[in-house]
Amino acid sequence: MADGIDSIAWLQQLAGRIDRLHDRTEIEAALDDVEYLVEVLDPELQPAAYQLIEILNRRLAQTT
């Protein structure tokens, strides 16, 4: 994830493509990005990020 990225737009983009993430490496990369991003998000946006983290963790568990 690049510096200066629009956090809200990035979360929306990830949410829109989350069903297309099947490879463990892709899921882990997205999860790492969201976990980093949640630390710098405004508190009112954090619940959406935590929801994506939960979904990504479930998808990751399904790949093992």
The first five atom37 places (N, CA, C, CB, O) and aatype in JSON, in Angstrom:
{
  "aatype": [12, 0, 3, 7, 9, 3, 15, 9, 0, 17, 10, 5, 5, 10, 0, 7, 1, 9, 3, 1, 10, 8, 3, 1, 16, 6, 9, 6, 0, 0, 10, 3, 3, 19, 6, 18, 10, 19, 6, 19, 10, 3, 14, 6, 10, 5, 14, 0, 0, 18, 5, 10, 9, 6, 9, 10, 2, 1, 1, 10, 0, 5, 16, 16],
  "atom_mask": [
    [1, 1, 1, 1, 1],
    [1, 1, 1, 1, 1],
    [1, 1, 1, 1, 1],
    [1, 1, 1, 0, 1],
    [1, 1, 1, 1, 1],
    [1, 1, 1, 1, 1],
    [1, 1, 1, 1, 1],
    [1, 1, 1, 1, 1],
    [1, 1, 1, 1, 1],
    [1, 1, 1, 1, 1],
    [1, 1, 1, 1, 1],
    [1, 1, 1, 1, 1],
    [1, 1, 1, 1, 1],
    [1, 1, 1, 1, 1],
    [1, 1, 1, 1, 1],
    [1, 1, 1, 0, 1],
    [1, 1, 1, 1, 1],
    [1, 1, 1, 1, 1],
    [1, 1, 1, 1, 1],
    [1, 1, 1, 1, 1],
    [1, 1, 1, 1, 1],
    [1, 1, 1, 1, 1],
    [1, 1, 1, 1, 1],
    [1, 1, 1, 1, 1],
    [1, 1, 1, 1, 1],
    [1, 1, 1, 1, 1],
    [1, 1, 1, 1, 1],
    [1, 1, 1, 1, 1],
    [1, 1, 1, 1, 1],
    [1, 1, 1, 1, 1],
    [1, 1, 1, 1, 1],
    [1, 1, 1, 1, 1],
    [1, 1, 1, 1, 1],
    [1, 1, 1, 1, 1],
    [1, 1, 1, 1, 1],
    [1, 1, 1, 1, 1],
    [1, 1, 1, 1, 1],
    [1, 1, 1, 1, 1],
    [1, 1, 1, 1, 1],
    [1, 1, 1, 1, 1],
    [1, 1, 1, 1, 1],
    [1, 1, 1, 1, 1],
    [1, 1, 1, 1, 1],
    [1, 1, 1, 1, 1],
    [1, 1, 1, 1, 1],
    [1, 1, 1, 1, 1],
    [1, 1, 1, 1, 1],
    [1, 1, 1, 1, 1],
    [1, 1, 1, 1, 1],
    [1, 1, 1, 1, 1],
    [1, 1, 1, 1, 1],
    [1, 1, 1, 1, 1],
    [1, 1, 1, 1, 1],
    [1, 1, 1, 1, 1],
    [1, 1, 1, 1, 1],
    [1, 1, 1, 1, 1],
    [1, 1, 1, 1, 1],
    [1, 1, 1, 1, 1],
    [1, 1, 1, 1, 1],
    [1, 1, 1, 1, 1],
    [1, 1, 1, 1, 1],
    [1, 1, 1, 1, 1],
    [1, 1, 1, 1, 1],
    [1, 1, 1, 1, 1]
  ],
  "atom_positions": [
    [[0.86, -1.17, 0.0], [0.0, 0.0, 0.0], [0.9, 1.23, 0.0], [-0.97, 0.0, 1.23], [1.84, 1.3, 0.79]],
    [[0.64, 2.18, -0.86], [1.48, 3.36, -1.01], [1.09, 4.45, -0.03], [1.41, 3.89, -2.43], [-0.06, 4.53, 0.4]],
    [[2.07, 5.29, 0.33], [1.78, 6.45, 1.17], [0.84, 7.39, 0.42], [3.09, 7.18, 1.57], [0.88, 7.46, -0.8]],
    [[0.0, 8.1, 1.16], [-0.91, 9.05, 0.56], [-2.14, 8.43, -0.06], [0.0, 0.0, 0.0], [-2.86, 9.1, -0.8]],
    [[-2.4, 7.17, 0.22], [-3.55, 6.49, -0.36], [-4.84, 6.97, 0.33], [-3.41, 4.95, -0.23], [-4.82, 7.28, 1.52]],
    [[-5.92, 7.01, -0.39], [-7.23, 7.34, 0.16], [-7.75, 6.1, 0.88], [-8.23, 7.82, -0.97], [-8.16, 5.13, 0.25]],
    [[-7.72, 6.15, 2.2], [-8.05, 4.98, 3.02], [-9.46, 4.46, 2.77], [-7.91, 5.31, 4.48], [-9.67, 3.25, 2.66]],
    [[-10.41, 5.36, 2.67], [-11.8, 4.95, 2.46], [-11.95, 4.28, 1.1], [-12.74, 6.16, 2.57], [-12.59, 3.23, 0.98]],
    [[-11.39, 4.89, 0.08], [-11.48, 4.31, -1.27], [-10.8, 2.95, -1.32], [-10.85, 5.26, -2.31], [-11.3, 2.03, -1.97]],
    [[-9.66, 2.82, -0.64], [-8.95, 1.54, -0.65], [-9.77, 0.46, 0.04], [-7.58, 1.69, 0.04], [-9.85, -0.66, -0.46]],
    [[-10.39, 0.79, 1.18], [-11.24, -0.18, 1.88], [-12.42, -0.59, 1.0], [-11.75, 0.39, 3.21], [-12.78, -1.77, 0.95]],
    [[-13.02, 0.37, 0.32], [-14.14, 0.07, -0.56], [-13.7, -0.82, -1.72], [-14.77, 1.36, -1.1], [-14.41, -1.75, -2.1]],
    [[-12.54, -0.54, -2.27], [-12.02, -1.35, -3.38], [-11.76, -2.78, -2.91], [-10.72, -0.73, -3.95], [-12.11, -3.73, -3.6]],
    [[-11.16, -2.93, -1.74], [-10.89, -4.26, -1.21], [-12.2, -5.0, -0.95], [-10.07, -4.17, 0.09], [-12.32, -6.18, -1.29]],
    [[-13.16, -4.33, -0.36], [-14.45, -4.97, -0.1], [-15.1, -5.44, -1.39], [-15.39, -3.99, 0.64], [-15.75, -6.48, -1.42]],
    [[-14.93, -4.68, -2.47], [-15.51, -5.04, -3.75], [-14.83, -6.22, -4.43], [0.0, 0.0, 0.0], [-15.44, -6.88, -5.27]],
    [[-13.59, -6.49, -4.07], [-12.88, -7.59, -4.72], [-12.55, -8.74, -3.77], [-11.6, -7.08, -5.34], [-11.83, -9.67, -4.15]],
    [[-13.05, -8.68, -2.57], [-12.69, -9.69, -1.57], [-13.09, -11.1, -1.99], [-13.34, -9.35, -0.24], [-12.4, -12.06, -1.64]],
    [[-14.18, -11.23, -2.73], [-14.61, -12.55, -3.18], [-13.69, -13.13, -4.26], [-16.03, -12.48, -3.72], [-13.73, -14.33, -4.52]],
    [[-12.88, -12.29, -4.86], [-11.95, -12.77, -5.89], [-10.58, -13.12, -5.34], [-11.8, -11.71, -6.97], [-9.69, -13.53, -6.09]],
    [[-10.4, -12.97, -4.04], [-9.13, -13.34, -3.41], [-9.2, -14.81, -3.01], [-8.82, -12.44, -2.17], [-9.94, -15.18, -2.1]],
    [[-8.44, -15.63, -3.69], [-8.45, -17.07, -3.4], [-7.07, -17.57, -2.98], [-8.93, -17.84, -4.61], [-6.96, -18.55, -2.24]],
    [[-6.05, -16.92, -3.45], [-4.68, -17.33, -3.17], [-4.28, -16.88, -1.76], [-3.7, -16.76, -4.22], [-4.52, -15.74, -1.37]],
    [[-3.67, -17.78, -1.01], [-3.26, -17.49, 0.37], [-2.37, -16.24, 0.43], [-2.52, -18.69, 0.96], [-2.51, -15.42, 1.35]],
    [[-1.47, -16.09, -0.52], [-0.56, -14.95, -0.54], [-1.32, -13.64, -0.72], [0.48, -15.1, -1.65], [-1.02, -12.64, -0.05]],
    [[-2.32, -13.63, -1.61], [-3.14, -12.43, -1.83], [-3.93, -12.07, -0.58], [-4.1, -12.65, -3.01], [-4.0, -10.91, -0.2]],
    [[-4.5, -13.07, 0.05], [-5.31, -12.83, 1.25], [-4.43, -12.3, 2.37], [-6.02, -14.13, 1.7], [-4.81, -11.36, 3.07]],
    [[-3.25, -12.9, 2.56], [-2.35, -12.44, 3.61], [-1.88, -11.01, 3.36], [-1.14, -13.38, 3.7], [-1.77, -10.23, 4.3]],
    [[-1.61, -10.67, 2.11], [-1.18, -9.31, 1.78], [-2.29, -8.3, 2.07], [-0.77, -9.22, 0.29], [-2.03, -7.24, 2.64]],
    [[-3.52, -8.64, 1.69], [-4.65, -7.75, 1.97], [-4.86, -7.62, 3.47], [-5.93, -8.29, 1.3], [-5.13, -6.53, 3.97]],
    [[-4.74, -8.72, 4.19], [-4.9, -8.71, 5.64], [-3.82, -7.83, 6.3], [-4.83, -10.14, 6.2], [-4.13, -7.05, 7.2]],
    [[-2.59, -7.96, 5.86], [-1.52, -7.11, 6.39], [-1.81, -5.64, 6.16], [-0.17, -7.48, 5.75], [-1.61, -4.81, 7.05]],
    [[-2.29, -5.31, 4.96], [-2.6, -3.92, 4.63], [-3.72, -3.37, 5.51], [-2.98, -3.79, 3.17], [-3.62, -2.25, 6.01]],
    [[-4.78, -4.15, 5.7], [-5.91, -3.69, 6.51], [-5.48, -3.55, 7.97], [-7.11, -4.66, 6.38], [-5.87, -2.59, 8.64]],
    [[-4.7, -4.5, 8.46], [-4.25, -4.42, 9.85], [-3.38, -3.19, 10.08], [-3.48, -5.69, 10.24], [-3.43, -2.58, 11.15]],
    [[-2.58, -2.82, 9.09], [-1.8, -1.59, 9.19], [-2.73, -0.37, 9.14], [-0.75, -1.52, 8.06], [-2.61, 0.55, 9.94]],
    [[-3.63, -0.39, 8.2], [-4.51, 0.75, 7.97], [-5.41, 1.04, 9.16], [-5.35, 0.51, 6.74], [-5.67, 2.21, 9.46]],
    [[-5.89, 0.01, 9.83], [-6.82, 0.2, 10.94], [-6.18, 1.04, 12.05], [-7.27, -1.15, 11.49], [-6.89, 1.74, 12.79]],
    [[-4.88, 0.97, 12.18], [-4.18, 1.73, 13.22], [-4.19, 3.24, 12.95], [-2.74, 1.25, 13.34], [-4.08, 4.03, 13.89]],
    [[-4.3, 3.64, 11.7], [-4.24, 5.06, 11.36], [-5.59, 5.64, 10.94], [-3.23, 5.27, 10.26], [-5.69, 6.83, 10.64]],
    [[-6.61, 4.81, 10.91], [-7.95, 5.28, 10.51], [-8.6, 6.09, 11.62], [-8.84, 4.1, 10.13], [-8.3, 5.92, 12.8]],
    [[-9.51, 6.97, 11.21], [-10.35, 7.64, 12.19], [-11.19, 6.59, 12.9], [-11.26, 8.71, 11.51], [-11.6, 5.61, 12.29]],
    [[-11.45, 6.79, 14.19], [-12.19, 5.79, 14.96], [-13.53, 5.39, 14.36], [-12.43, 6.3, 16.34], [-13.94, 4.23, 14.49]],
    [[-14.23, 6.3, 13.69], [-15.53, 5.95, 13.13], [-15.41, 5.03, 11.91], [-16.29, 7.21, 12.74], [-16.39, 4.39, 11.52]],
    [[-14.23, 4.96, 11.31], [-14.01, 4.08, 10.16], [-13.44, 2.72, 10.55], [-13.09, 4.75, 9.17], [-13.42, 1.8, 9.74]],
    [[-12.98, 2.6, 11.77], [-12.34, 1.36, 12.2], [-13.27, 0.15, 12.18], [-11.8, 1.54, 13.58], [-12.81, -0.94, 11.83]],
    [[-14.55, 0.27, 12.54], [-15.41, -0.92, 12.49], [-15.46, -1.58, 11.11], [-16.82, -0.56, 12.91], [-15.48, -2.81, 11.02]],
    [[-15.48, -0.79, 10.06], [-15.49, -1.36, 8.7], [-14.19, -2.12, 8.44], [-15.69, -0.25, 7.65], [-14.2, -3.18, 7.82]],
    [[-13.08, -1.57, 8.89], [-11.79, -2.24, 8.71], [-11.74, -3.53, 9.5], [-10.63, -1.32, 9.12], [-11.25, -4.55, 9.01]],
    [[-12.25, -3.5, 10.73], [-12.27, -4.73, 11.54], [-13.16, -5.8, 10.91], [-12.75, -4.42, 12.97], [-12.88, -6.99, 11.01]],
    [[-14.23, -5.37, 10.28], [-15.11, -6.32, 9.58], [-14.36, -6.98, 8.42], [-16.39, -5.61, 9.07], [-14.47, -8.19, 8.21]],
    [[-13.59, -6.2, 7.68], [-12.79, -6.77, 6.59], [-11.73, -7.72, 7.13], [-12.12, -5.65, 5.77], [-11.47, -8.76, 6.53]],
    [[-11.13, -7.38, 8.26], [-10.13, -8.27, 8.88], [-10.77, -9.6, 9.23], [-9.53, -7.61, 10.14], [-10.18, -10.65, 9.0]],
    [[-11.97, -9.55, 9.79], [-12.68, -10.78, 10.15], [-12.97, -11.63, 8.91], [-14.0, -10.44, 10.88], [-12.75, -12.85, 8.93]],
    [[-13.44, -11.0, 7.86], [-13.74, -11.73, 6.62], [-12.47, -12.33, 6.03], [-14.41, -10.79, 5.59], [-12.46, -13.49, 5.61]],
    [[-11.4, -11.55, 6.0], [-10.13, -12.05, 5.45], [-9.59, -13.21, 6.28], [-9.1, -10.92, 5.38], [-9.06, -14.17, 5.73]],
    [[-9.71, -13.13, 7.59], [-9.25, -14.23, 8.44], [-10.05, -15.5, 8.18], [-9.36, -13.85, 9.92], [-9.49, -16.59, 8.17]],
    [[-11.35, -15.36, 7.96], [-12.18, -16.54, 7.64], [-11.76, -17.14, 6.3], [-13.67, -16.16, 7.61], [-11.65, -18.36, 6.17]],
    [[-11.53, -16.28, 5.31], [-11.1, -16.77, 3.99], [-9.73, -17.43, 4.09], [-11.05, -15.6, 2.97], [-9.48, -18.45, 3.45]],
    [[-8.85, -16.86, 4.9], [-7.53, -17.45, 5.09], [-7.64, -18.82, 5.73], [-6.66, -16.53, 5.94], [-6.92, -19.75, 5.34]],
    [[-8.51, -18.96, 6.7], [-8.7, -20.26, 7.35], [-9.23, -21.3, 6.37], [-9.67, -20.11, 8.54], [-8.94, -22.49, 6.52]],
    [[-10.0, -20.87, 5.39], [-10.55, -21.8, 4.41], [-9.5, -22.27, 3.4], [-11.71, -21.14, 3.67], [-9.7, -23.27, 2.72]],
    [[-8.39, -21.54, 3.3], [-7.36, -21.92, 2.33], [-6.38, -22.95, 2.88], [-6.6, -20.69, 1.89], [-5.57, -23.49, 2.13]],
    [[-6.45, -23.22, 4.18], [-5.49, -24.17, 4.76], [-6.01, -25.58, 4.74], [-5.16, -23.79, 6.18], [-5.33, -26.5, 5.2]]
  ]
}
